[in-house]
């Protein structure tokens, strides 16, 4: 019996980091530069007096791992409140600490992947039992149990048209049947003709998400630390869509 597995986190190929960055920076910029809070005796040492705008930018810099945002952080000097916590120097320190943890996390995952990932070994496309639509049935070899992104594209006249894609948690012993409506295939690939054969490319990519340990990863960070090309594998077959 085939089991349809649950959709998991993105593989990092679709990343709205810069959209979030622009939106959140705009929110911090709206705070008046002179607005501040002080006398917060219950706060930890270093955070008892600060500019609200600086606190916003520092929190954002740490969350988005963007050290450039620390340029917007000003320390509010106060005789009656410890205020070093929100400062450019501490902001840069916190961002660097976050990046170090992220790099260590990704390096550990990359080492595990290199030791033996799940691999796509073959696939079939068969007519669904309704006699109209299609099922894609992939086969895997056993490997690192983790989230993966699986996609299939029809290759035609130098172009690639999406056939099916989804995210799964795989260990290599999975039975998967990916259902696709014929009308959806025809919409994405207007030249599609039932009964014809086409070259289909299957690609399996280890999913690493877009963040960890309280931070968001930019596409540039992912490309530098563990690019999709390194954690992807392809299988190409000519398939008859009977």
C-alpha positions as CSV (number, residue, x, y, z in Angstrom):
1,X,0.0,0.0,0.0
2,X,1.3,3.4,-0.9
3,X,1.6,6.1,1.8
4,X,1.5,9.8,0.9
5,X,3.9,11.5,3.3
6,X,3.4,14.9,4.8
7,X,4.8,18.1,3.2
8,X,7.9,19.3,5.1
9,X,10.0,22.4,5.3
10,X,11.3,24.1,2.2
11,X,14.7,23.0,0.8
12,X,15.8,26.6,0.8
13,X,15.3,27.2,-3.0
14,X,12.2,29.3,-2.2
15,X,13.4,31.9,0.3
16,X,11.6,35.2,1.1
17,X,14.5,36.5,3.2
18,X,14.9,39.8,1.4
19,X,11.2,40.5,1.3
20,X,11.1,40.0,5.1
21,X,14.3,42.0,5.5
22,X,12.8,45.0,3.6
23,X,9.5,44.9,5.5
24,X,11.1,44.6,9.0
25,X,13.7,47.2,8.4
26,X,10.9,49.6,7.4
27,X,9.2,48.9,10.7
28,X,12.3,49.7,12.7
29,X,13.0,52.9,10.6
30,X,9.5,54.2,11.6
31,X,10.5,54.4,15.3
32,X,11.6,57.9,16.3
33,X,15.4,58.1,16.8
34,X,15.1,59.8,20.2
35,X,12.5,57.5,21.7
36,X,14.0,55.6,24.6
37,X,13.3,53.6,27.7
38,X,15.3,53.9,31.0
39,X,15.2,52.9,34.6
40,X,14.4,49.3,33.8
41,X,15.9,47.9,37.0
42,X,14.4,44.4,36.5
43,X,16.1,44.0,33.1
44,X,19.4,42.1,32.8
45,X,22.6,44.1,33.2
46,X,23.3,46.1,30.0
47,X,19.6,46.4,29.0
48,X,18.3,48.8,31.5
49,X,18.4,51.9,29.3
50,X,18.2,52.0,25.5
51,X,16.8,53.7,22.4
52,X,13.8,51.8,21.1
53,X,14.9,52.2,17.5
54,X,18.3,50.7,18.3
55,X,16.7,47.8,20.2
56,X,14.5,47.1,17.1
57,X,17.4,47.1,14.7
58,X,19.6,45.0,17.0
59,X,16.9,42.4,17.4
60,X,16.4,42.3,13.7
61,X,20.2,42.1,13.0
62,X,20.5,39.1,15.2
63,X,17.4,37.4,13.8
64,X,18.3,38.0,10.2
65,X,22.0,37.5,10.8
66,X,22.8,40.8,9.0
67,X,25.7,42.5,10.7
68,X,25.2,45.6,8.4
69,X,22.1,46.5,10.4
70,X,24.3,47.0,13.5
71,X,25.3,50.3,11.9
72,X,21.8,51.5,13.0
73,X,22.3,50.7,16.6
74,X,23.3,53.5,19.0
75,X,24.1,53.0,22.7
76,X,22.1,55.3,25.0
77,X,24.5,56.5,27.6
78,X,22.9,56.8,31.0
79,X,24.2,57.5,34.5
80,X,21.4,55.6,36.1
81,X,20.9,52.6,33.8
82,X,23.4,50.0,32.5
83,X,23.1,50.4,28.7
84,X,25.9,48.5,26.9
85,X,23.5,45.7,25.7
86,X,22.1,47.7,22.9
87,X,25.1,49.0,21.1
88,X,26.9,48.5,17.8
89,X,29.6,46.5,19.4
90,X,27.3,44.1,21.2
91,X,25.1,43.9,18.2
92,X,28.0,42.7,16.0
93,X,29.1,40.3,18.7
94,X,25.6,38.7,18.9
95,X,25.3,38.4,15.1
96,X,28.7,36.8,14.8
97,X,27.8,34.3,17.6
98,X,24.6,33.4,15.7
99,X,26.4,33.0,12.4
100,X,29.0,30.7,14.1
101,X,26.2,28.5,15.5
102,X,24.5,28.4,12.1
103,X,27.7,27.5,10.2
104,X,28.4,24.7,12.7
105,X,24.8,23.4,12.3
106,X,25.0,23.4,8.5
107,X,28.5,21.8,8.6
108,X,27.2,19.0,10.7
109,X,24.3,18.4,8.4
110,X,26.6,18.5,5.4
111,X,28.9,15.9,6.9
112,X,25.9,13.6,7.5
113,X,24.8,14.1,3.9
114,X,28.2,13.3,2.6
115,X,28.2,10.0,4.6
116,X,25.3,8.7,2.6
117,X,22.0,10.5,1.6
118,X,18.8,9.0,0.3
119,X,19.1,8.8,-3.4
120,X,16.6,8.7,-6.2
121,X,17.4,5.6,-8.2
122,X,14.4,5.3,-10.6
123,X,10.9,6.4,-11.2
124,X,7.8,5.5,-13.2
125,X,4.8,7.5,-14.5
126,X,1.6,5.5,-14.7
127,X,-2.0,6.3,-15.5
128,X,-4.0,6.8,-12.4
129,X,-6.9,4.4,-11.7
130,X,-9.4,7.0,-12.9
131,X,-8.0,6.5,-16.4
132,X,-7.4,10.2,-16.9
133,X,-4.7,11.5,-14.5
134,X,-1.2,10.3,-13.6
135,X,0.8,9.0,-10.7
136,X,4.6,9.4,-10.4
137,X,6.2,6.5,-8.5
138,X,9.8,7.1,-7.4
139,X,12.3,4.5,-6.0
140,X,15.0,5.3,-3.5
141,X,18.1,3.9,-2.0
142,X,18.4,3.9,1.8
143,X,20.4,6.8,3.4
144,X,20.3,9.8,5.7
145,X,16.8,10.0,7.2
146,X,15.8,13.6,6.7
147,X,13.6,16.1,4.8
148,X,14.0,16.1,1.0
149,X,12.5,18.0,-1.8
150,X,11.5,15.9,-4.8
151,X,10.5,17.3,-8.1
152,X,9.9,16.1,-11.7
153,X,10.1,18.2,-14.8
154,X,9.3,17.4,-18.4
155,X,12.3,18.4,-20.6
156,X,11.1,19.6,-24.0
157,X,12.9,21.6,-26.7
158,X,15.4,23.0,-24.2
159,X,12.8,24.0,-21.6
160,X,11.8,22.3,-18.3
161,X,8.1,22.2,-17.4
162,X,7.0,21.2,-13.9
163,X,5.4,17.9,-13.7
164,X,5.2,17.4,-9.9
165,X,6.9,18.4,-6.7
166,X,6.6,18.0,-3.0
167,X,8.6,17.7,0.2
168,X,8.9,14.4,2.2
169,X,10.7,12.9,5.1
170,X,12.7,10.1,3.6
171,X,14.8,7.2,4.8
172,X,14.9,5.3,1.5
173,X,12.4,2.7,2.4
174,X,9.4,4.9,1.5
175,X,6.6,4.0,-0.9
176,X,5.4,7.2,-2.5
177,X,2.8,7.9,-5.2
178,X,2.7,11.5,-6.4
179,X,-0.7,12.3,-8.0
180,X,-1.1,14.9,-10.7
181,X,-4.2,16.0,-12.6
182,X,-3.8,15.9,-16.4
183,X,-5.4,19.3,-16.6
184,X,-2.7,20.7,-14.4
185,X,0.1,19.1,-16.5
186,X,-1.5,20.6,-19.6
187,X,-1.7,24.0,-18.0
188,X,2.0,24.0,-17.1
189,X,3.0,22.2,-20.4
190,X,0.6,23.3,-23.2
191,X,2.2,20.9,-25.7
192,X,1.4,17.9,-23.6
193,X,-0.3,15.0,-25.5
194,X,-1.6,11.9,-23.6
195,X,-0.1,8.8,-25.1
196,X,3.1,10.6,-26.1
197,X,6.5,10.0,-24.5
198,X,8.7,12.7,-23.0
199,X,12.0,13.1,-21.3
200,X,11.4,13.5,-17.6
201,X,14.1,14.7,-15.1
202,X,13.7,13.8,-11.5
203,X,15.7,15.7,-8.9
204,X,16.0,15.0,-5.2
205,X,17.4,17.7,-2.9
206,X,18.2,17.6,0.8
207,X,16.0,20.2,2.5
208,X,17.8,22.5,5.0
209,X,15.1,25.1,5.5
210,X,15.8,28.8,5.8
211,X,16.9,29.1,9.4
212,X,17.9,27.6,12.7
213,X,18.7,28.5,16.2
214,X,16.7,31.7,16.3
215,X,18.0,33.1,13.0
216,X,16.9,33.4,9.4
217,X,19.3,32.5,6.5
218,X,19.7,34.6,3.4
219,X,20.0,32.9,0.0
220,X,23.6,34.0,-0.1
221,X,24.4,32.3,3.2
222,X,22.8,29.0,2.0
223,X,24.7,29.2,-1.3
224,X,28.0,29.8,0.5
225,X,27.5,27.1,3.2
226,X,25.6,24.3,1.5
227,X,24.4,25.1,-2.0
228,X,21.5,23.2,-3.5
229,X,23.7,21.9,-6.3
230,X,25.8,20.0,-3.8
231,X,22.9,18.4,-2.0
232,X,20.9,17.5,-5.2
233,X,20.9,14.4,-7.4
234,X,19.2,13.9,-10.7
235,X,17.8,10.9,-12.7
236,X,16.5,11.3,-16.3
237,X,14.2,8.9,-18.1
238,X,12.1,8.8,-21.2
239,X,8.6,8.2,-20.1
240,X,5.4,7.3,-22.0
241,X,2.3,9.0,-20.8
242,X,-0.1,6.2,-21.8
